[in-house]
Amino acid sequence: MYRATTRGVQVTVTPRFAPERSDPERGQYFWAYTVEIVNLGIDTVQLRARHWIITDALGRVQEVRGAGVVGEQPVLPPGAHFEYTSGVPLPTTTGIMEGSYHLVTQAGEMFDAVVPAFSLDLPGLARTLN
């Protein structure tokens, strides 16, 4: 589990390898990740957009930008939470993701909430640190 808080918006990510959607013989690995967004602040916020930076084990970077998450732009009053599960394919057995959510308050203030960097690792794979 990975967690970051920005201006009272807490983002927690829990990744897991999805062997049922992977095909190692063809170099295809898939991870599911569950994100929980909790509004710990005093302002109602709406998630308008997402930005992901996905890096595979060979250092190849892919950026993904889009409106909302899983087809929604949730509104979170103080104390509310929103949870969703999505996924990412990689051509390597390990990688890392990080990003941000673009939020706006009811007063029209815009800010980006950090999505903490999280590791995508094949279970049981030995890690090599540089």
NORQUIPE-V376787 format. One line per field, one symbol per residue. psi: psi as a letter, one per 40 degrees, with the letter a starting at -180 (. if undefined). Layout:
# NORQUIPE-V376787
psi=???
This chain:
# NORQUIPE-V376787
psi=hhiihhfehhhhhhiihgdeeigddefhhhhihhhhhhheaeihihhdiihihhhieeehhhhhiihahfeigihhiheiihiihaihiieieiaiiiaihhihideehiihhhhihihhhhhehhihh.
